[in-house]
Amino acid sequence: MSNVTAVLNVYQINNRVMDRDAPLKFAFPTQGCLLQDVSGSPQRSLSSGYNVYGLIIIPSPGAANAFGTEYYVAETISQLATIFG
């Protein structure tokens, strides 16, 4: 488990918003994830009523320039940087 960060609530995966009061809990690897600030993005306010501020992207294996799965979380980019260290 040393290669896994803290468990985070995910409020949207790619384009699928989780139901209200039903975020999914995910543990992310400590390496290989891309972090992005979405606090100023139209994606920030979800239809479920939640606001997300950070995006964790796990690139698709074998696809050099392709985006992988996108996980939207409530943590800010600075909080994610601390978590992922």
PDB file of N, CA, C and O in Angstrom:
ATOM      1  N   MET A   1       0.809  -1.202   0.000  1.00  0.00           N
ATOM      2  CA  MET A   1       0.000   0.000   0.000  1.00  0.00           C
ATOM      3  C   MET A   1       0.850   1.263   0.000  1.00  0.00           C
ATOM      4  O   MET A   1       0.297   2.362  -0.043  1.00  0.00           O
ATOM      5  N   SER A   2       2.144   1.149   0.046  1.00  0.00           N
ATOM      6  CA  SER A   2       2.970   2.343   0.092  1.00  0.00           C
ATOM      7  C   SER A   2       2.933   3.122  -1.217  1.00  0.00           C
ATOM      8  O   SER A   2       3.347   4.281  -1.237  1.00  0.00           O
ATOM      9  N   ASN A   3       2.460   2.540  -2.300  1.00  0.00           N
ATOM     10  CA  ASN A   3       2.369   3.233  -3.573  1.00  0.00           C
ATOM     11  C   ASN A   3       0.995   3.823  -3.823  1.00  0.00           C
ATOM     12  O   ASN A   3       0.667   4.153  -4.963  1.00  0.00           O
ATOM     13  N   VAL A   4       0.184   3.963  -2.785  1.00  0.00           N
ATOM     14  CA  VAL A   4      -1.173   4.478  -2.912  1.00  0.00           C
ATOM     15  C   VAL A   4      -1.311   5.713  -2.036  1.00  0.00           C
ATOM     16  O   VAL A   4      -0.863   5.723  -0.890  1.00  0.00           O
ATOM     17  N   THR A   5      -1.939   6.766  -2.585  1.00  0.00           N
ATOM     18  CA  THR A   5      -2.176   7.982  -1.808  1.00  0.00           C
ATOM     19  C   THR A   5      -3.365   7.763  -0.871  1.00  0.00           C
ATOM     20  O   THR A   5      -3.902   6.660  -0.764  1.00  0.00           O
ATOM     21  N   ALA A   6      -3.747   8.813  -0.218  1.00  0.00           N
ATOM     22  CA  ALA A   6      -4.945   8.759   0.600  1.00  0.00           C
ATOM     23  C   ALA A   6      -6.158   8.515  -0.290  1.00  0.00           C
ATOM     24  O   ALA A   6      -6.141   8.825  -1.481  1.00  0.00           O
ATOM     25  N   VAL A   7      -7.181   7.971   0.286  1.00  0.00           N
ATOM     26  CA  VAL A   7      -8.427   7.717  -0.448  1.00  0.00           C
ATOM     27  C   VAL A   7      -9.165   9.053  -0.605  1.00  0.00           C
ATOM     28  O   VAL A   7      -9.324   9.803   0.357  1.00  0.00           O
ATOM     29  N   LEU A   8      -9.607   9.332  -1.825  1.00  0.00           N
ATOM     30  CA  LEU A   8     -10.310  10.578  -2.114  1.00  0.00           C
ATOM     31  C   LEU A   8     -11.712  10.283  -2.646  1.00  0.00           C
ATOM     32  O   LEU A   8     -11.938   9.271  -3.309  1.00  0.00           O
ATOM     33  N   ASN A   9     -12.638  11.175  -2.348  1.00  0.00           N
ATOM     34  CA  ASN A   9     -13.982  11.085  -2.925  1.00  0.00           C
ATOM     35  C   ASN A   9     -13.945  11.623  -4.344  1.00  0.00           C
ATOM     36  O   ASN A   9     -13.399  12.699  -4.591  1.00  0.00           O
ATOM     37  N   VAL A  10     -14.522  10.881  -5.272  1.00  0.00           N
ATOM     38  CA  VAL A  10     -14.590  11.283  -6.674  1.00  0.00           C
ATOM     39  C   VAL A  10     -16.037  11.629  -6.990  1.00  0.00           C
ATOM     40  O   VAL A  10     -16.949  10.839  -6.744  1.00  0.00           O
ATOM     41  N   TYR A  11     -16.231  12.830  -7.542  1.00  0.00           N
ATOM     42  CA  TYR A  11     -17.580  13.317  -7.811  1.00  0.00           C
ATOM     43  C   TYR A  11     -17.973  13.230  -9.282  1.00  0.00           C
ATOM     44  O   TYR A  11     -19.148  13.361  -9.627  1.00  0.00           O
ATOM     45  N   GLN A  12     -16.982  13.008 -10.148  1.00  0.00           N
ATOM     46  CA  GLN A  12     -17.249  12.818 -11.569  1.00  0.00           C
ATOM     47  C   GLN A  12     -16.108  12.001 -12.147  1.00  0.00           C
ATOM     48  O   GLN A  12     -14.943  12.229 -11.823  1.00  0.00           O
ATOM     49  N   ILE A  13     -16.450  11.038 -13.013  1.00  0.00           N
ATOM     50  CA  ILE A  13     -15.462  10.260 -13.746  1.00  0.00           C
ATOM     51  C   ILE A  13     -15.730  10.502 -15.222  1.00  0.00           C
ATOM     52  O   ILE A  13     -16.815  10.223 -15.732  1.00  0.00           O
ATOM     53  N   ASN A  14     -14.705  11.032 -15.900  1.00  0.00           N
ATOM     54  CA  ASN A  14     -14.858  11.463 -17.290  1.00  0.00           C
ATOM     55  C   ASN A  14     -16.084  12.364 -17.378  1.00  0.00           C
ATOM     56  O   ASN A  14     -16.077  13.435 -16.771  1.00  0.00           O
ATOM     57  N   ASN A  15     -17.110  11.997 -18.085  1.00  0.00           N
ATOM     58  CA  ASN A  15     -18.303  12.841 -18.220  1.00  0.00           C
ATOM     59  C   ASN A  15     -19.478  12.357 -17.380  1.00  0.00           C
ATOM     60  O   ASN A  15     -20.593  12.861 -17.521  1.00  0.00           O
ATOM     61  N   ARG A  16     -19.238  11.395 -16.518  1.00  0.00           N
ATOM     62  CA  ARG A  16     -20.330  10.844 -15.703  1.00  0.00           C
ATOM     63  C   ARG A  16     -20.276  11.430 -14.290  1.00  0.00           C
ATOM     64  O   ARG A  16     -19.339  11.169 -13.534  1.00  0.00           O
ATOM     65  N   VAL A  17     -21.278  12.215 -13.950  1.00  0.00           N
ATOM     66  CA  VAL A  17     -21.386  12.808 -12.619  1.00  0.00           C
ATOM     67  C   VAL A  17     -22.000  11.769 -11.683  1.00  0.00           C
ATOM     68  O   VAL A  17     -22.995  11.128 -12.022  1.00  0.00           O
ATOM     69  N   MET A  18     -21.405  11.612 -10.516  1.00  0.00           N
ATOM     70  CA  MET A  18     -21.944  10.679  -9.526  1.00  0.00           C
ATOM     71  C   MET A  18     -23.231  11.258  -8.950  1.00  0.00           C
ATOM     72  O   MET A  18     -23.404  12.476  -8.914  1.00  0.00           O
ATOM     73  N   ASP A  19     -24.121  10.400  -8.506  1.00  0.00           N
ATOM     74  CA  ASP A  19     -25.381  10.838  -7.903  1.00  0.00           C
ATOM     75  C   ASP A  19     -25.115  11.676  -6.657  1.00  0.00           C
ATOM     76  O   ASP A  19     -24.094  11.524  -5.987  1.00  0.00           O
ATOM     77  N   ARG A  20     -26.051  12.551  -6.371  1.00  0.00           N
ATOM     78  CA  ARG A  20     -25.956  13.415  -5.184  1.00  0.00           C
ATOM     79  C   ARG A  20     -25.756  12.544  -3.945  1.00  0.00           C
ATOM     80  O   ARG A  20     -26.443  11.536  -3.775  1.00  0.00           O
ATOM     81  N   ASP A  21     -24.832  12.924  -3.095  1.00  0.00           N
ATOM     82  CA  ASP A  21     -24.510  12.226  -1.847  1.00  0.00           C
ATOM     83  C   ASP A  21     -24.008  10.806  -2.070  1.00  0.00           C
ATOM     84  O   ASP A  21     -24.086   9.973  -1.168  1.00  0.00           O
ATOM     85  N   ALA A  22     -23.490  10.521  -3.273  1.00  0.00           N
ATOM     86  CA  ALA A  22     -22.980   9.181  -3.555  1.00  0.00           C
ATOM     87  C   ALA A  22     -21.647   9.232  -4.303  1.00  0.00           C
ATOM     88  O   ALA A  22     -21.479   8.564  -5.323  1.00  0.00           O
ATOM     89  N   PRO A  23     -20.684  10.039  -3.786  1.00  0.00           N
ATOM     90  CA  PRO A  23     -19.381  10.032  -4.450  1.00  0.00           C
ATOM     91  C   PRO A  23     -18.730   8.661  -4.276  1.00  0.00           C
ATOM     92  O   PRO A  23     -19.032   7.931  -3.331  1.00  0.00           O
ATOM     93  N   LEU A  24     -17.843   8.328  -5.192  1.00  0.00           N
ATOM     94  CA  LEU A  24     -17.103   7.073  -5.094  1.00  0.00           C
ATOM     95  C   LEU A  24     -15.757   7.331  -4.437  1.00  0.00           C
ATOM     96  O   LEU A  24     -15.142   8.372  -4.667  1.00  0.00           O
ATOM     97  N   LYS A  25     -15.305   6.405  -3.634  1.00  0.00           N
ATOM     98  CA  LYS A  25     -13.999   6.524  -2.993  1.00  0.00           C
ATOM     99  C   LYS A  25     -12.964   5.771  -3.823  1.00  0.00           C
ATOM    100  O   LYS A  25     -13.158   4.608  -4.177  1.00  0.00           O
ATOM    101  N   PHE A  26     -11.849   6.461  -4.130  1.00  0.00           N
ATOM    102  CA  PHE A  26     -10.773   5.866  -4.903  1.00  0.00           C
ATOM    103  C   PHE A  26      -9.450   6.102  -4.201  1.00  0.00           C
ATOM    104  O   PHE A  26      -9.239   7.145  -3.582  1.00  0.00           O
ATOM    105  N   ALA A  27      -8.564   5.128  -4.304  1.00  0.00           N
ATOM    106  CA  ALA A  27      -7.177   5.302  -3.884  1.00  0.00           C
ATOM    107  C   ALA A  27      -6.360   5.382  -5.164  1.00  0.00           C
ATOM    108  O   ALA A  27      -6.490   4.531  -6.045  1.00  0.00           O
ATOM    109  N   PHE A  28      -5.525   6.396  -5.265  1.00  0.00           N
ATOM    110  CA  PHE A  28      -4.754   6.632  -6.470  1.00  0.00           C
ATOM    111  C   PHE A  28      -3.292   6.274  -6.251  1.00  0.00           C
ATOM    112  O   PHE A  28      -2.789   6.383  -5.133  1.00  0.00           O
ATOM    113  N   PRO A  29      -2.602   5.845  -7.312  1.00  0.00           N
ATOM    114  CA  PRO A  29      -1.172   5.560  -7.185  1.00  0.00           C
ATOM    115  C   PRO A  29      -0.402   6.853  -6.934  1.00  0.00           C
ATOM    116  O   PRO A  29      -0.825   7.927  -7.362  1.00  0.00           O
ATOM    117  N   THR A  30       0.719   6.746  -6.246  1.00  0.00           N
ATOM    118  CA  THR A  30       1.514   7.934  -5.928  1.00  0.00           C
ATOM    119  C   THR A  30       2.305   8.433  -7.124  1.00  0.00           C
ATOM    120  O   THR A  30       2.791   9.564  -7.111  1.00  0.00           O
ATOM    121  N   GLN A  31       2.442   7.622  -8.145  1.00  0.00           N
ATOM    122  CA  GLN A  31       3.198   8.040  -9.334  1.00  0.00           C
ATOM    123  C   GLN A  31       2.384   7.778 -10.587  1.00  0.00           C
ATOM    124  O   GLN A  31       1.562   6.863 -10.631  1.00  0.00           O
ATOM    125  N   GLY A  32       2.623   8.597 -11.608  1.00  0.00           N
ATOM    126  CA  GLY A  32       1.983   8.384 -12.897  1.00  0.00           C
ATOM    127  C   GLY A  32       0.678   9.124 -13.096  1.00  0.00           C
ATOM    128  O   GLY A  32       0.086   9.038 -14.172  1.00  0.00           O
ATOM    129  N   CYS A  33       0.209   9.852 -12.087  1.00  0.00           N
ATOM    130  CA  CYS A  33      -1.031  10.616 -12.226  1.00  0.00           C
ATOM    131  C   CYS A  33      -0.701  12.051 -12.639  1.00  0.00           C
ATOM    132  O   CYS A  33       0.317  12.610 -12.229  1.00  0.00           O
ATOM    133  N   LEU A  34      -1.561  12.626 -13.440  1.00  0.00           N
ATOM    134  CA  LEU A  34      -1.447  14.032 -13.807  1.00  0.00           C
ATOM    135  C   LEU A  34      -2.477  14.802 -12.994  1.00  0.00           C
ATOM    136  O   LEU A  34      -3.610  14.349 -12.829  1.00  0.00           O
ATOM    137  N   LEU A  35      -2.086  15.959 -12.489  1.00  0.00           N
ATOM    138  CA  LEU A  35      -2.979  16.785 -11.675  1.00  0.00           C
ATOM    139  C   LEU A  35      -3.281  18.077 -12.410  1.00  0.00           C
ATOM    140  O   LEU A  35      -2.406  18.658 -13.052  1.00  0.00           O
ATOM    141  N   GLN A  36      -4.526  18.522 -12.312  1.00  0.00           N
ATOM    142  CA  GLN A  36      -4.914  19.750 -13.005  1.00  0.00           C
ATOM    143  C   GLN A  36      -5.879  20.549 -12.146  1.00  0.00           C
ATOM    144  O   GLN A  36      -6.718  19.989 -11.441  1.00  0.00           O
ATOM    145  N   ASP A  37      -5.744  21.873 -12.217  1.00  0.00           N
ATOM    146  CA  ASP A  37      -6.634  22.790 -11.513  1.00  0.00           C
ATOM    147  C   ASP A  37      -7.866  23.035 -12.387  1.00  0.00           C
ATOM    148  O   ASP A  37      -7.734  23.450 -13.539  1.00  0.00           O
ATOM    149  N   VAL A  38      -9.047  22.784 -11.854  1.00  0.00           N
ATOM    150  CA  VAL A  38     -10.283  23.056 -12.595  1.00  0.00           C
ATOM    151  C   VAL A  38     -11.161  24.072 -11.859  1.00  0.00           C
ATOM    152  O   VAL A  38     -12.356  24.181 -12.133  1.00  0.00           O
ATOM    153  N   SER A  39     -10.559  24.814 -10.925  1.00  0.00           N
ATOM    154  CA  SER A  39     -11.344  25.756 -10.125  1.00  0.00           C
ATOM    155  C   SER A  39     -11.943  26.888 -10.958  1.00  0.00           C
ATOM    156  O   SER A  39     -12.970  27.448 -10.574  1.00  0.00           O
ATOM    157  N   GLY A  40     -11.326  27.236 -12.091  1.00  0.00           N
ATOM    158  CA  GLY A  40     -11.865  28.287 -12.939  1.00  0.00           C
ATOM    159  C   GLY A  40     -12.592  27.753 -14.160  1.00  0.00           C
ATOM    160  O   GLY A  40     -12.940  28.516 -15.061  1.00  0.00           O
ATOM    161  N   SER A  41     -12.819  26.475 -14.195  1.00  0.00           N
ATOM    162  CA  SER A  41     -13.408  25.812 -15.355  1.00  0.00           C
ATOM    163  C   SER A  41     -14.929  25.717 -15.233  1.00  0.00           C
ATOM    164  O   SER A  41     -15.463  25.666 -14.125  1.00  0.00           O
ATOM    165  N   PRO A  42     -15.624  25.695 -16.373  1.00  0.00           N
ATOM    166  CA  PRO A  42     -17.073  25.447 -16.326  1.00  0.00           C
ATOM    167  C   PRO A  42     -17.394  24.065 -15.747  1.00  0.00           C
ATOM    168  O   PRO A  42     -18.508  23.837 -15.276  1.00  0.00           O
ATOM    169  N   GLN A  43     -16.437  23.154 -15.779  1.00  0.00           N
ATOM    170  CA  GLN A  43     -16.605  21.811 -15.207  1.00  0.00           C
ATOM    171  C   GLN A  43     -16.710  21.847 -13.685  1.00  0.00           C
ATOM    172  O   GLN A  43     -17.115  20.857 -13.076  1.00  0.00           O
ATOM    173  N   ARG A  44     -16.352  22.970 -13.061  1.00  0.00           N
ATOM    174  CA  ARG A  44     -16.286  23.029 -11.603  1.00  0.00           C
ATOM    175  C   ARG A  44     -17.620  22.768 -10.922  1.00  0.00           C
ATOM    176  O   ARG A  44     -17.668  22.025  -9.942  1.00  0.00           O
ATOM    177  N   SER A  45     -18.690  23.350 -11.409  1.00  0.00           N
ATOM    178  CA  SER A  45     -20.003  23.187 -10.787  1.00  0.00           C
ATOM    179  C   SER A  45     -20.734  22.027 -11.449  1.00  0.00           C
ATOM    180  O   SER A  45     -21.135  22.110 -12.610  1.00  0.00           O
ATOM    181  N   LEU A  46     -20.900  20.955 -10.702  1.00  0.00           N
ATOM    182  CA  LEU A  46     -21.519  19.748 -11.249  1.00  0.00           C
ATOM    183  C   LEU A  46     -23.038  19.782 -11.107  1.00  0.00           C
ATOM    184  O   LEU A  46     -23.576  20.484 -10.251  1.00  0.00           O
ATOM    185  N   SER A  47     -23.709  19.028 -11.940  1.00  0.00           N
ATOM    186  CA  SER A  47     -25.174  18.960 -11.889  1.00  0.00           C
ATOM    187  C   SER A  47     -25.674  18.345 -10.579  1.00  0.00           C
ATOM    188  O   SER A  47     -26.840  18.515 -10.226  1.00  0.00           O
ATOM    189  N   SER A  48     -24.810  17.636  -9.860  1.00  0.00           N
ATOM    190  CA  SER A  48     -25.187  17.041  -8.575  1.00  0.00           C
ATOM    191  C   SER A  48     -25.231  18.076  -7.458  1.00  0.00           C
ATOM    192  O   SER A  48     -25.706  17.790  -6.359  1.00  0.00           O
ATOM    193  N   GLY A  49     -24.733  19.285  -7.741  1.00  0.00           N
ATOM    194  CA  GLY A  49     -24.707  20.331  -6.731  1.00  0.00           C
ATOM    195  C   GLY A  49     -23.350  20.492  -6.078  1.00  0.00           C
ATOM    196  O   GLY A  49     -23.147  21.434  -5.311  1.00  0.00           O
ATOM    197  N   TYR A  50     -22.427  19.606  -6.357  1.00  0.00           N
ATOM    198  CA  TYR A  50     -21.092  19.689  -5.796  1.00  0.00           C
ATOM    199  C   TYR A  50     -20.192  20.546  -6.675  1.00  0.00           C
ATOM    200  O   TYR A  50     -20.404  20.659  -7.883  1.00  0.00           O
ATOM    201  N   ASN A  51     -19.191  21.143  -6.055  1.00  0.00           N
ATOM    202  CA  ASN A  51     -18.139  21.844  -6.779  1.00  0.00           C
ATOM    203  C   ASN A  51     -16.871  21.022  -6.686  1.00  0.00           C
ATOM    204  O   ASN A  51     -16.545  20.489  -5.626  1.00  0.00           O
ATOM    205  N   VAL A  52     -16.159  20.920  -7.791  1.00  0.00           N
ATOM    206  CA  VAL A  52     -14.879  20.226  -7.814  1.00  0.00           C
ATOM    207  C   VAL A  52     -13.803  21.245  -8.167  1.00  0.00           C
ATOM    208  O   VAL A  52     -14.048  22.189  -8.917  1.00  0.00           O
ATOM    209  N   TYR A  53     -12.619  21.043  -7.621  1.00  0.00           N
ATOM    210  CA  TYR A  53     -11.538  22.002  -7.820  1.00  0.00           C
ATOM    211  C   TYR A  53     -10.291  21.361  -8.407  1.00  0.00           C
ATOM    212  O   TYR A  53      -9.416  22.057  -8.922  1.00  0.00           O
ATOM    213  N   GLY A  54     -10.205  20.043  -8.332  1.00  0.00           N
ATOM    214  CA  GLY A  54      -9.032  19.344  -8.842  1.00  0.00           C
ATOM    215  C   GLY A  54      -9.417  18.205  -9.756  1.00  0.00           C
ATOM    216  O   GLY A  54     -10.501  17.632  -9.655  1.00  0.00           O
ATOM    217  N   LEU A  55      -8.494  17.893 -10.656  1.00  0.00           N
ATOM    218  CA  LEU A  55      -8.691  16.807 -11.611  1.00  0.00           C
ATOM    219  C   LEU A  55      -7.464  15.912 -11.549  1.00  0.00           C
ATOM    220  O   LEU A  55      -6.331  16.387 -11.625  1.00  0.00           O
ATOM    221  N   ILE A  56      -7.698  14.621 -11.411  1.00  0.00           N
ATOM    222  CA  ILE A  56      -6.633  13.626 -11.434  1.00  0.00           C
ATOM    223  C   ILE A  56      -6.830  12.814 -12.707  1.00  0.00           C
ATOM    224  O   ILE A  56      -7.898  12.247 -12.938  1.00  0.00           O
ATOM    225  N   ILE A  57      -5.788  12.768 -13.525  1.00  0.00           N
ATOM    226  CA  ILE A  57      -5.862  12.014 -14.775  1.00  0.00           C
ATOM    227  C   ILE A  57      -4.893  10.848 -14.688  1.00  0.00           C
ATOM    228  O   ILE A  57      -3.715  11.028 -14.379  1.00  0.00           O
ATOM    229  N   ILE A  58      -5.392   9.666 -14.961  1.00  0.00           N
ATOM    230  CA  ILE A  58      -4.529   8.489 -15.053  1.00  0.00           C
ATOM    231  C   ILE A  58      -4.426   8.163 -16.542  1.00  0.00           C
ATOM    232  O   ILE A  58      -5.390   7.694 -17.146  1.00  0.00           O
ATOM    233  N   PRO A  59      -3.243   8.417 -17.137  1.00  0.00           N
ATOM    234  CA  PRO A  59      -3.082   8.207 -18.582  1.00  0.00           C
ATOM    235  C   PRO A  59      -3.346   6.763 -18.984  1.00  0.00           C
ATOM    236  O   PRO A  59      -3.112   5.827 -18.219  1.00  0.00           O
ATOM    237  N   SER A  60      -3.836   6.612 -20.197  1.00  0.00           N
ATOM    238  CA  SER A  60      -4.068   5.279 -20.748  1.00  0.00           C
ATOM    239  C   SER A  60      -2.735   4.610 -21.036  1.00  0.00           C
ATOM    240  O   SER A  60      -1.862   5.224 -21.649  1.00  0.00           O
ATOM    241  N   PRO A  61      -2.556   3.374 -20.611  1.00  0.00           N
ATOM    242  CA  PRO A  61      -1.301   2.694 -20.901  1.00  0.00           C
ATOM    243  C   PRO A  61      -1.124   2.466 -22.398  1.00  0.00           C
ATOM    244  O   PRO A  61      -2.066   2.096 -23.099  1.00  0.00           O
ATOM    245  N   GLY A  62       0.084   2.690 -22.869  1.00  0.00           N
ATOM    246  CA  GLY A  62       0.395   2.432 -24.262  1.00  0.00           C
ATOM    247  C   GLY A  62      -0.016   3.528 -25.230  1.00  0.00           C
ATOM    248  O   GLY A  62       0.280   3.427 -26.420  1.00  0.00           O
ATOM    249  N   ALA A  63      -0.684   4.566 -24.763  1.00  0.00           N
ATOM    250  CA  ALA A  63      -1.097   5.664 -25.635  1.00  0.00           C
ATOM    251  C   ALA A  63      -0.325   6.915 -25.228  1.00  0.00           C
ATOM    252  O   ALA A  63      -0.690   7.593 -24.267  1.00  0.00           O
ATOM    253  N   ALA A  64       0.726   7.210 -25.952  1.00  0.00           N
ATOM    254  CA  ALA A  64       1.674   8.260 -25.567  1.00  0.00           C
ATOM    255  C   ALA A  64       1.030   9.625 -25.336  1.00  0.00           C
ATOM    256  O   ALA A  64       1.353  10.287 -24.350  1.00  0.00           O
ATOM    257  N   ASN A  65       0.144  10.057 -26.199  1.00  0.00           N
ATOM    258  CA  ASN A  65      -0.430  11.397 -26.079  1.00  0.00           C
ATOM    259  C   ASN A  65      -1.923  11.392 -25.761  1.00  0.00           C
ATOM    260  O   ASN A  65      -2.571  12.436 -25.827  1.00  0.00           O
ATOM    261  N   ALA A  66      -2.468  10.241 -25.422  1.00  0.00           N
ATOM    262  CA  ALA A  66      -3.908  10.146 -25.170  1.00  0.00           C
ATOM    263  C   ALA A  66      -4.211  10.372 -23.699  1.00  0.00           C
ATOM    264  O   ALA A  66      -3.474   9.919 -22.823  1.00  0.00           O
ATOM    265  N   PHE A  67      -5.292  11.071 -23.440  1.00  0.00           N
ATOM    266  CA  PHE A  67      -5.751  11.205 -22.069  1.00  0.00           C
ATOM    267  C   PHE A  67      -6.352   9.885 -21.631  1.00  0.00           C
ATOM    268  O   PHE A  67      -6.849   9.107 -22.446  1.00  0.00           O
ATOM    269  N   GLY A  68      -6.300   9.652 -20.357  1.00  0.00           N
ATOM    270  CA  GLY A  68      -6.885   8.444 -19.815  1.00  0.00           C
ATOM    271  C   GLY A  68      -8.166   8.776 -19.098  1.00  0.00           C
ATOM    272  O   GLY A  68      -8.987   9.552 -19.586  1.00  0.00           O
ATOM    273  N   THR A  69      -8.328   8.188 -17.942  1.00  0.00           N
ATOM    274  CA  THR A  69      -9.535   8.407 -17.156  1.00  0.00           C
ATOM    275  C   THR A  69      -9.368   9.665 -16.318  1.00  0.00           C
ATOM    276  O   THR A  69      -8.315   9.882 -15.718  1.00  0.00           O
ATOM    277  N   GLU A  70     -10.408  10.495 -16.277  1.00  0.00           N
ATOM    278  CA  GLU A  70     -10.400  11.749 -15.535  1.00  0.00           C
ATOM    279  C   GLU A  70     -11.268  11.616 -14.287  1.00  0.00           C
ATOM    280  O   GLU A  70     -12.437  11.240 -14.367  1.00  0.00           O
ATOM    281  N   TYR A  71     -10.683  11.926 -13.146  1.00  0.00           N
ATOM    282  CA  TYR A  71     -11.374  11.852 -11.860  1.00  0.00           C
ATOM    283  C   TYR A  71     -11.436  13.260 -11.266  1.00  0.00           C
ATOM    284  O   TYR A  71     -10.399  13.866 -10.995  1.00  0.00           O
ATOM    285  N   TYR A  72     -12.635  13.772 -11.067  1.00  0.00           N
ATOM    286  CA  TYR A  72     -12.830  15.107 -10.514  1.00  0.00           C
ATOM    287  C   TYR A  72     -13.055  15.000  -9.005  1.00  0.00           C
ATOM    288  O   TYR A  72     -13.889  14.221  -8.543  1.00  0.00           O
ATOM    289  N   VAL A  73     -12.294  15.799  -8.244  1.00  0.00           N
ATOM    290  CA  VAL A  73     -12.330  15.730  -6.789  1.00  0.00           C
ATOM    291  C   VAL A  73     -12.526  17.132  -6.201  1.00  0.00           C
ATOM    292  O   VAL A  73     -12.329  18.134  -6.889  1.00  0.00           O
ATOM    293  N   ALA A  74     -12.909  17.192  -4.941  1.00  0.00           N
ATOM    294  CA  ALA A  74     -13.157  18.465  -4.276  1.00  0.00           C
ATOM    295  C   ALA A  74     -11.872  19.157  -3.822  1.00  0.00           C
ATOM    296  O   ALA A  74     -11.887  20.354  -3.533  1.00  0.00           O
ATOM    297  N   GLU A  75     -10.770  18.426  -3.756  1.00  0.00           N
ATOM    298  CA  GLU A  75      -9.512  19.009  -3.296  1.00  0.00           C
ATOM    299  C   GLU A  75      -8.947  19.988  -4.333  1.00  0.00           C
ATOM    300  O   GLU A  75      -9.080  19.780  -5.539  1.00  0.00           O
ATOM    301  N   THR A  76      -8.318  21.049  -3.842  1.00  0.00           N
ATOM    302  CA  THR A  76      -7.677  22.027  -4.722  1.00  0.00           C
ATOM    303  C   THR A  76      -6.366  21.453  -5.246  1.00  0.00           C
ATOM    304  O   THR A  76      -5.892  20.424  -4.764  1.00  0.00           O
ATOM    305  N   ILE A  77      -5.796  22.115  -6.221  1.00  0.00           N
ATOM    306  CA  ILE A  77      -4.544  21.657  -6.796  1.00  0.00           C
ATOM    307  C   ILE A  77      -3.426  21.658  -5.748  1.00  0.00           C
ATOM    308  O   ILE A  77      -2.576  20.768  -5.763  1.00  0.00           O
ATOM    309  N   SER A  78      -3.410  22.630  -4.850  1.00  0.00           N
ATOM    310  CA  SER A  78      -2.372  22.660  -3.817  1.00  0.00           C
ATOM    311  C   SER A  78      -2.566  21.520  -2.815  1.00  0.00           C
ATOM    312  O   SER A  78      -1.590  20.940  -2.340  1.00  0.00           O
ATOM    313  N   GLN A  79      -3.808  21.200  -2.496  1.00  0.00           N
ATOM    314  CA  GLN A  79      -4.059  20.049  -1.620  1.00  0.00           C
ATOM    315  C   GLN A  79      -3.637  18.746  -2.305  1.00  0.00           C
ATOM    316  O   GLN A  79      -3.051  17.871  -1.668  1.00  0.00           O
ATOM    317  N   LEU A  80      -3.932  18.619  -3.595  1.00  0.00           N
ATOM    318  CA  LEU A  80      -3.530  17.420  -4.326  1.00  0.00           C
ATOM    319  C   LEU A  80      -2.005  17.305  -4.399  1.00  0.00           C
ATOM    320  O   LEU A  80      -1.453  16.213  -4.263  1.00  0.00           O
ATOM    321  N   ALA A  81      -1.337  18.428  -4.613  1.00  0.00           N
ATOM    322  CA  ALA A  81       0.133  18.404  -4.669  1.00  0.00           C
ATOM    323  C   ALA A  81       0.703  17.926  -3.350  1.00  0.00           C
ATOM    324  O   ALA A  81       1.687  17.187  -3.339  1.00  0.00           O
ATOM    325  N   THR A  82       0.111  18.327  -2.241  1.00  0.00           N
ATOM    326  CA  THR A  82       0.565  17.867  -0.933  1.00  0.00           C
ATOM    327  C   THR A  82       0.281  16.370  -0.755  1.00  0.00           C
ATOM    328  O   THR A  82       1.133  15.628  -0.267  1.00  0.00           O
ATOM    329  N   ILE A  83      -0.899  15.939  -1.146  1.00  0.00           N
ATOM    330  CA  ILE A  83      -1.272  14.524  -1.011  1.00  0.00           C
ATOM    331  C   ILE A  83      -0.367  13.638  -1.852  1.00  0.00           C
ATOM    332  O   ILE A  83       0.096  12.596  -1.389  1.00  0.00           O
ATOM    333  N   PHE A  84      -0.113  14.057  -3.097  1.00  0.00           N
ATOM    334  CA  PHE A  84       0.700  13.251  -3.998  1.00  0.00           C
ATOM    335  C   PHE A  84       2.192  13.435  -3.774  1.00  0.00           C
ATOM    336  O   PHE A  84       3.011  12.662  -4.270  1.00  0.00           O
ATOM    337  N   GLY A  85       2.535  14.491  -3.005  1.00  0.00           N
ATOM    338  CA  GLY A  85       3.915  14.767  -2.609  1.00  0.00           C
ATOM    339  C   GLY A  85       4.897  14.664  -3.685  1.00  0.00           C
ATOM    340  O   GLY A  85       6.087  14.877  -3.457  1.00  0.00           O
TER     341      GLY A  85
END
